């Protein structure tokens, strides 16, 4: 087995070959090695060149603008700008539009360093792309651009979420502090004097029981009126009787002769 061609014990691809982060780290190392070979000693680093190029494209950028333009995180960028100012590559001045912010511009020495570095950076980029066949170079640049943009978008969304979470925590802490202060103020207040005992009211004598109410007389039951039809029929019957002629008087009955008993 030749040196440098050690066979993987498991066969097939190595586990790290399926890791995007590992592969990008290896590619970045290749790019940095090529960059260092082309630039030589004493030249601006890759990040320093990115800052010089971003400032040259738009003079008067704030450090926050540089974070978005270069993709370098805030704390690293602040340290980087401070060291570049120490090398007289950058100059800082107060923003004309925002008195609380500082803007960055190229110094004459920084502009000269940028112009000297440009052709060397272009040569390094050509060497890196030459590692791939011509048909894959444009695809690589598109994938790298898409991945960088997606990562920055996700990071910005995460920052907004973190900022909202921090603001929520701050408000909660303020409410708890105000609540604790209010509670402490209550403890510091002097105790209220005890309330005076009210005089016991004289016991009133019990009221005399009320006389029982006289029961009301029962109501006279209402006379139920006969229906109108019956009343009319009765009246008609009376009228009919009155119109009939009186009956003739019956003759008196003849008395039967009394018989005397025979002695």
Secondary structure by P-SEA (a helix, b strand, c coil): cccccccccccccccccccaaaaaaaaaaaaaaaaaaaaccccccaaaaaaaaaaaacccccaaaaaaaccccaaaaaaaaaaaaaaccbbbbcccccccbbbbbbcaaaaaaaaaaaaaaaaaaaaaaacccccaaaaaaaaaaaaaaaaaaaaaaaaaaaaaaaaaaaaaaaaaaaaaaaaaaaaacccccccccccccccccccccccccccccccccccccccaaaaaaaaaaaaaaaaccccccccbbbbcbbbbccc
